Amino acid sequence: MDLKKINSLTKYPSILTYHQLGERGRLNDVLTESRGFAELDDVFVYEKVDGENSRIILLKNDDNEVDYLIGSREELLYAKGDRIGNPYGNIAEFLKPLAEKVIADILLEGDWALTVIYQESYGGKTKASKNYSDRKTQGYRVFDVFSLKKDELYRLLELSQEKIAMWRDHGNQPFYDEIEKKRFIESIDLQSAPLLETIKGSEFPTSLESTYSYLKRFENTQVGIDASGKSEGIIVRTTDRKQIRKIRFEDYERTFRK
């Protein structure tokens, strides 16, 4: 199996800011893509955990045996059995026990050949560790999952890397919806990014000032390990994840700074 192609099709896509970024990193009072949430949408508000984006990639063969890879946002760091070794950021070393737990607990039923679990690895030696741990203890929080069936996976692997990247960049990764994601996370007892609240799209703020005021309600992290500092911000998304935006304190603080 071509690991470069696996790496490409499982990279996590960039999330747009809620308001447009302007000069010097300041936000404009215009929504990105001029699009807010539809009035009847359920908008799920999650804490944005400040750490390192990481992924556990599960591969199931015809004999129901599960292999795994561990990756950062950009590259693969480890393969079961030490077939890849990259110590970047301590991600692989920290996530190996979690990956072993997952392959022991995951349900083998169903026509899936690849499942990707995305989590934020935080605390430890990450830049914002002090907001979560006084002892540099490391933790993780799952925020997204998607799966591919065998025929879908093989069809994609027949494409060039460039076409796989185009498939990914056009939003074709089949992420679980909110119900599927919750069911999956609970089925193997994983820790998830905290859901702070769910509101209707008609109630979600749209102006810079009202959004910043709303954001301030979630100033303290909900995932402190042995410390409880400042949150990085929030991620807001629809049930089907077709619309997802990030709202970070640093962007709004920079914008309103005199």
C-alpha positions as CSV (number, residue, x, y, z in Angstrom):
1,M,0.0,0.0,0.0
2,D,1.3,3.4,-1.0
3,L,1.9,5.3,2.3
4,K,2.3,8.6,0.5
5,K,-1.2,8.3,-0.9
6,I,-2.6,7.1,2.5
7,N,-0.9,10.2,4.1
8,S,-2.5,12.5,1.5
9,L,-6.0,11.2,1.6
10,T,-6.1,11.2,5.5
11,K,-4.7,14.7,6.1
12,Y,-7.1,17.0,8.0
13,P,-8.4,19.9,6.0
14,S,-7.9,23.5,7.0
15,I,-10.8,25.1,8.8
16,L,-11.8,28.6,7.7
17,T,-12.1,31.5,10.1
18,Y,-15.7,32.7,10.8
19,H,-14.9,36.3,9.8
20,Q,-12.7,37.1,6.9
21,L,-9.0,37.7,7.7
22,G,-7.8,41.1,6.6
23,E,-4.6,43.1,6.8
24,R,-2.1,42.4,9.6
25,G,-4.2,39.4,10.7
26,R,-7.1,41.5,11.8
27,L,-10.7,40.3,11.0
28,N,-13.1,42.1,8.8
29,D,-16.8,42.5,9.7
30,V,-17.7,40.2,6.8
31,L,-18.4,36.5,7.2
32,T,-16.0,34.2,5.3
33,E,-17.5,33.2,1.9
34,S,-20.2,35.7,2.9
35,R,-22.0,32.8,4.5
36,G,-23.4,32.4,8.0
37,F,-25.4,29.5,9.4
38,A,-28.9,28.8,8.0
39,E,-31.6,29.8,10.4
40,L,-32.8,26.3,11.0
41,D,-29.4,24.7,11.3
42,D,-28.3,23.1,14.6
43,V,-24.9,24.7,15.3
44,F,-22.7,22.6,17.5
45,V,-20.2,24.6,19.5
46,Y,-17.0,22.8,20.6
47,E,-14.0,24.0,22.5
48,K,-10.9,24.4,20.2
49,V,-8.2,22.7,22.1
50,D,-4.7,24.2,21.6
51,G,-2.2,21.4,20.8
52,E,-1.0,19.4,17.9
53,N,-3.4,18.0,15.3
54,S,-2.8,14.3,15.0
55,R,-4.5,11.2,13.5
56,I,-4.7,7.5,14.1
57,I,-5.3,5.7,10.8
58,L,-6.8,2.2,11.0
59,L,-6.6,-0.3,8.1
60,K,-8.7,-3.5,8.2
61,N,-7.8,-6.4,5.8
62,D,-10.0,-9.2,4.5
63,D,-9.2,-11.4,7.5
64,N,-10.5,-8.7,9.9
65,E,-7.0,-7.9,11.1
66,V,-6.4,-4.2,11.9
67,D,-3.2,-2.4,11.3
68,Y,-2.6,1.2,12.3
69,L,-0.5,4.3,11.5
70,I,-0.1,7.5,13.5
71,G,0.4,10.9,11.9
72,S,0.8,14.5,12.6
73,R,-1.2,17.0,10.5
74,E,1.4,16.8,7.6
75,E,3.2,13.5,7.9
76,L,3.1,9.9,9.0
77,L,5.1,9.3,12.2
78,Y,4.7,5.7,13.1
79,A,3.4,2.4,11.8
80,K,2.5,-0.6,14.0
81,G,5.6,-2.7,14.5
82,D,8.1,0.2,14.2
83,R,7.8,0.2,10.4
84,I,8.0,4.0,10.5
85,G,9.7,6.0,13.2
86,N,9.6,9.7,13.6
87,P,9.8,11.3,17.0
88,Y,8.3,14.6,16.0
89,G,6.5,16.3,18.9
90,N,6.2,13.1,21.0
91,I,2.9,12.5,19.2
92,A,3.6,8.9,18.1
93,E,5.0,7.9,21.5
94,F,2.0,9.3,23.3
95,L,-0.6,7.9,20.9
96,K,0.8,4.3,20.6
97,P,-1.0,3.0,23.7
98,L,-4.2,4.7,22.5
99,A,-3.9,3.2,19.1
100,E,-3.4,-0.3,20.6
101,K,-6.5,0.2,22.8
102,V,-8.5,1.3,19.8
103,I,-7.6,-1.8,17.7
104,A,-8.5,-4.0,20.6
105,D,-11.9,-2.4,21.2
106,I,-13.1,-1.3,17.7
107,L,-16.0,-3.2,16.2
108,L,-14.8,-5.3,13.2
109,E,-18.3,-5.6,11.8
110,G,-19.2,-3.5,8.8
111,D,-17.7,-2.9,5.4
112,W,-15.0,-0.5,6.3
113,A,-11.3,-0.8,5.3
114,L,-10.0,2.5,6.6
115,T,-11.0,4.6,9.6
116,V,-9.3,7.8,10.6
117,I,-9.6,9.3,14.1
118,Y,-8.5,12.9,14.4
119,Q,-7.5,14.3,17.8
120,E,-5.7,17.2,19.3
121,S,-2.7,16.1,21.4
122,Y,-2.2,18.8,24.0
123,G,-0.4,19.5,27.2
124,G,3.1,17.9,27.4
125,K,5.6,20.0,25.5
126,T,3.1,21.8,23.2
127,K,3.3,25.6,23.1
128,A,0.1,26.2,25.1
129,S,0.7,23.4,27.6
130,K,0.5,25.8,30.6
131,N,-3.2,26.3,30.0
132,Y,-3.8,22.6,30.6
133,S,-1.1,21.2,32.9
134,D,1.4,22.5,35.5
135,R,3.3,19.2,35.2
136,K,3.5,19.0,31.4
137,T,1.1,16.1,31.4
138,Q,-0.2,15.2,27.9
139,G,-3.7,14.5,26.9
140,Y,-5.8,14.1,23.7
141,R,-9.3,14.9,22.6
142,V,-11.0,13.4,19.5
143,F,-12.8,15.9,17.2
144,D,-13.5,14.1,13.9
145,V,-13.7,10.6,12.3
146,F,-14.3,9.3,8.9
147,S,-14.3,5.8,7.2
148,L,-13.9,4.4,3.7
149,K,-15.2,1.1,2.4
150,K,-12.8,-1.3,0.7
151,D,-13.9,-0.4,-2.8
152,E,-13.8,3.4,-2.1
153,L,-10.3,3.1,-0.6
154,Y,-8.9,1.0,-3.5
155,R,-10.5,3.4,-6.1
156,L,-8.8,6.4,-4.4
157,L,-5.4,4.6,-4.2
158,E,-5.5,4.1,-7.9
159,L,-5.5,7.9,-8.4
160,S,-2.4,10.0,-8.5
161,Q,-1.3,11.9,-5.4
162,E,-2.3,15.1,-7.1
163,K,-5.9,13.9,-7.7
164,I,-6.1,12.5,-4.2
165,A,-5.2,15.9,-2.9
166,M,-7.8,17.5,-5.1
167,W,-10.4,15.0,-3.8
168,R,-9.5,15.9,-0.2
169,D,-9.3,19.7,-0.8
170,H,-12.7,19.7,-2.3
171,G,-14.2,18.4,0.9
172,N,-14.9,14.8,-0.1
173,Q,-13.6,13.1,3.0
174,P,-16.8,11.4,4.3
175,F,-16.7,12.7,7.9
176,Y,-19.1,11.2,10.4
177,D,-22.1,13.4,11.3
178,E,-22.6,14.4,14.9
179,I,-24.7,11.3,15.8
180,E,-22.3,8.8,14.1
181,K,-19.2,10.5,15.7
182,K,-20.7,10.4,19.2
183,R,-21.7,6.8,18.8
184,F,-18.2,5.8,17.6
185,I,-16.4,7.7,20.3
186,E,-18.6,6.2,23.0
187,S,-18.3,2.7,21.6
188,I,-14.6,2.5,22.3
189,D,-14.5,4.9,25.3
190,L,-12.5,7.7,23.8
191,Q,-12.2,11.3,25.1
192,S,-13.8,13.8,22.9
193,A,-13.5,17.5,22.5
194,P,-16.0,19.1,24.8
195,L,-19.4,20.1,23.3
196,L,-20.1,23.5,24.9
197,E,-23.6,24.0,23.6
198,T,-25.9,23.5,20.6
199,I,-27.9,26.5,19.3
200,K,-29.9,27.3,16.2
201,G,-28.3,29.1,13.3
202,S,-30.7,32.0,13.7
203,E,-29.3,32.6,17.2
204,F,-25.7,32.5,16.3
205,P,-24.0,36.0,16.2
206,T,-22.8,37.4,12.9
207,S,-21.1,40.7,13.6
208,L,-17.5,41.0,14.9
209,E,-18.5,42.5,18.2
210,S,-21.4,40.1,19.0
211,T,-19.2,37.1,18.0
212,Y,-16.4,38.3,20.3
213,S,-18.9,38.8,23.1
214,Y,-20.3,35.3,22.5
215,L,-16.8,33.8,22.5
216,K,-15.9,35.3,25.9
217,R,-18.5,33.0,27.5
218,F,-16.0,30.1,26.8
219,E,-12.8,31.8,27.9
220,N,-11.7,29.0,30.3
221,T,-10.7,25.6,29.0
222,Q,-13.0,22.6,29.9
223,V,-10.2,20.1,29.3
224,G,-7.6,21.1,31.9
225,I,-5.5,18.1,33.1
226,D,-4.0,19.5,36.3
227,A,-4.4,23.2,35.4
228,S,-7.3,25.2,34.0
229,G,-6.2,28.2,31.9
230,K,-7.4,29.9,28.8
231,S,-9.2,28.3,26.0
232,E,-7.9,28.8,22.4
233,G,-11.4,29.4,21.2
234,I,-14.3,27.5,19.7
235,I,-15.1,25.4,16.6
236,V,-18.7,25.8,15.3
237,R,-20.2,23.3,12.9
238,T,-23.4,21.9,11.4
239,T,-24.7,18.4,12.1
240,D,-23.3,17.1,8.8
241,R,-20.0,19.1,9.1
242,K,-20.6,20.7,5.7
243,Q,-20.1,24.0,7.3
244,I,-17.4,24.4,9.9
245,R,-15.6,27.5,11.2
246,K,-12.9,28.4,13.8
247,I,-13.3,31.3,16.2
248,R,-10.1,32.0,18.1
249,F,-9.5,34.5,20.9
250,E,-6.2,35.6,19.4
251,D,-7.9,36.7,16.1
252,Y,-10.6,38.8,17.9
253,E,-8.2,40.2,20.5
254,R,-5.8,41.4,17.8
255,T,-8.7,42.9,15.9
256,F,-10.1,44.9,18.8
257,R,-6.7,45.9,20.2
258,K,-6.3,49.6,20.3
